[in-house]
Amino acid sequence: MLLKRSIIAIRNLPRNYCSKSTLSEDEIQKFSKMANEWWDINGPFNGLHSLNQLRVPFIRNGISSYQKSTIMNATPASLLAGCSILDVGCGGGILSESLGRLGANVTAIDPSEENVAAASLHAQKLKLKNVTYEVNSVENFQTLNPTTLFDAVTASEVIEHVENPEFFIQTCTNLLKPGGSLFITTINRTAASWALAICAAEYALNVVPKGTHDWNKFVTPDELNSFFTKNGCQLRQLHGMAYNPFLNKWHWSRCTSVNYALHATKSVHN
């Protein structure tokens, strides 16, 4: 029922509800076609499952270090208890579920009906009641929920697939409480990322399907940090990430020329 209501909400919203949009129909269709493969750990998203080894602790530790007051009576099994998180571009829910299992109250949104259906079905099987999925774009979600703010917003492997990345960051920031955290993982726009993330990963090794990424839409750390600054956020952490496709393992790296993760916090005066 929730899924049906969400689909109706995004379809029936007036076309002039927002002067800008982050949606790319080509990107939505691309991932919708793979919706049944999100939870195949040996399928095209196996690298995202493995990425949880880095991004979940990165988010957990970032919140616990900079927002201690948002976590209430946490135990080892519920390290994010009392924390509200918006997961933007959740896909099949790979990250959303992991954050939910740490006790966070997760609202996960994605503009693809097929992705949300796959995520909702998987969560129902696990009886995860603190993870809610909704078919929506981030700007539409904000329009429909103008007073809703979150302790943290995550957008993992998303910004390189949206239109107008600066507006995307602005909207994500608007959905944060003062002092709240924004977590981004993405791909840098460098010669190295062209060689490794496009040529090697998509065409030589078939780590991800061909055409998954558009190098021109990659965002550099400096560009992202400038978006943060314009929206009253302070960069807290920037780490490079490296992937071994043969072992399906990720590790932190000093090099940010390909994959990287950022954590920023919103000014308490906003």
N, C-alpha and C positions, 0 to 999 in steps of 0.2 A: 504493500500500500504506500509506504514512504517513497519507494522508487517511482511509482506511477505519479504521485503528487509532484515530485521533483521534475519529472519530464514535462508535465503540464505547465509548471511554473516557468520553466525556461522557454518553452515554445510560445506561451501566451503573453510574455512581457512585451510591451510596446517597443517598436523598433527604435524609437528615439529615446529610449530610457537612458542611454549613455552616449556621449559624443565620441568616445573612443572604445576600442575593443582589443582584447589580447588574443582573440580566437583566430586560428588558421584552419580553415575547413580541410585543407589537404592533410594537415597533421592529424586532425581528429579522425579522418577516414583511414589514414595509415595505421593508427594504433587500434582502431575499432576492428579492423580486419584480423588482428592478432589477439583479440580479447580472450579467446578460449585457451590461449597459451600462457597466460600470466603465471599460473601456478604449476607449470611443468618445469621442474628444477633442471631439466636437461634441455629445455627449449630455448627460444631466442632471448628470454629474460633471465637466464641463469646468472648472468653477470650482475643483475640488480639484486637477486637473492644474496649473492656473495657480498655485494656492497653493503648490506646491512651490518656486516661485521665491523665496518668503519662508521657508517653514518648514524646508526642507533646510539652507540656510545658517545659520538660527537655531540649529538643533540642532548642526550641525557646529561652529560657532564657540563655542557654549556649552560643548561638551565639550572643545574644544581650549583654551579659556580657563581652565576650572575643573578639568579632569581630564587634564592633560598626560601624566601617567604611564600612562594607559590606552591611549594611542596609540603604537604601536611602529613606528619606521622608516617613517613614512608618506611617501608620495610624492604629488605632485599628483593622481595617478589613484586613490590609495587613502588619502584623508585621514582615514578612520576605521578604518584597519587595526588589528587588535588589540582593537577595542571590541565588547563584546557589548550588543545592544539588544533589548529586548522592545517590540514595537509592538502595543499593545492596541486592539482594535476596528479591525483592519487593513483591513476591507472587501475590495476587490479588489486591494489591494497597491500602490496608487499611491505611498504614502510608503515602504513597506517596500522596494520595489525600488530607489528612489532612494538610500536609505541603504545598501543592499547594494552598489550600484555604486560607493560610496565606500570599500568594503572592510570595512564592519562585518559582524559575524556577527549576522544578524537572525533572531529568533524572532518570528513574526507570528501573532497569535491573533484569532479572531472567532467568535462563537457561531452564525453562519449557515453551514450546510453549503454553500449555493449560493455565497456570497461566497468561501469558502475554495477551492472547486472552480475558480472563475473565476480567482482569484489564482494558484493552483498551476499551472493550465494556461498562463497567461501567462509565469510564471517558467520553466517547462519550455522554452518556445519560445526564451527568451533564454539558456537554460543557466546560470541563476544558482544556483550550488551553495551559496552562503553565506546564502541566505534560505530559511527553513523555515516552512511554514504548518501551522496546527493549528486544528481546530474546538474552541473552548473559551471559557469565560468567564474573567475574570482571577482570580476567587476559586477556581474549580475548578482552574485551572492551578497556583495556589499550593499547593492541597491535594495535588495529585499530584506536585509538585516542591518539597517543603518545604526543601530545602537549596540550591536554585538561585537565584543572585543575579545581577543584571545591572549593567553599568556605567551604563546609561541605560534609562529607560522612557519611551515616547512614547504619548500618547493625543490624537490630532489630530481635532477635530470629533467627539468621542465622548461626553464627559461630559454633554452636553445630551440624550443619548439613553438614559442609564442610570437605573436606580432606585438610590436611596440614594447620592448623589454623595460624601458624606463617607466612607462605607465603601469606595467605589471608590478614593478617594485613599489611604486607609489601606492597602488591599491593594496598590496600585501601589508605595507606599513600602516595604512589607514585602519587595518583590521587588528592591529596590535594594541594592547594596553600600554600605557606609559611604562617604560622599563622592560617591556616584553622583548622576546628574541625572534629574529628572523634567520633561518638557516637555508642556505642555498648550496647545492652541489651541481656542477655543470662542467662545460668543456671550454678551454681557452681558445682564442682565435689566433693560432700561430702556425708556422710551417710544420712544427712538430705534430700538432694536432691534425693537420691535413694528412701527414704521412701515417700517423698511427691510428687515429680515430676514424679516418675515412678510408684511406688506401689499404692499410693493413687489416683493420678490424672488419670492414664491410666487404672488401673485394678479395683480399688474399687469404684471410683466415676464416671468414664467414662467422665471426663472433656475434655479429648482429646482422639482420637482413640488409641487403643493399638498399640504399636510399633512405636509411633511417635518419641520417643527419644531413644538414645543409651547412657547410663550413661557414658560409657568409652570415649565418644566424648565431654563430658562437659569440660569446661575450667575454671580454677580458676582465681580469680582476680590477684593474683601474677604472674601467667603465662602471662596473657594479659598485665599486666604492663611491664613485661620484654620484650614482643614483641614491645610495644610502645617505650621503651627506646632504643632498638636496632635500631629503625627506626626514631630516632630523634624527638620523641613526648614526651610531658610532661603530666602526669596525672593531670587533673584538678578537677574532681569530681568522687566519687564512692559512690553509694547509694544502699542499699538493697531494694527489692520490695517484698511485700507480697500480696497474692491473696486469697480472700474469694470466693470459688466456689459456695456457696449457695446464695450469693448476687451478684455474678459476679462483684466484686469490687476489685480494686487494691489500695494499699496505700504504701507510703514510709516507710521504716523500717531501723533501725540501723543494723539489722542482714543481712549479705550477704551470708548466708550459702546455700540459695536456688536460688532465682532470684536476679539479680543485674543489675545496669546500670553504665556504665563508660563514661566519656567524657575526651578526650585528645586533645591537640593542637599540631600542627606541628611547629617545630622551624622555626623562620623567616629566619634563616641562611641556611636552606636546599635548 
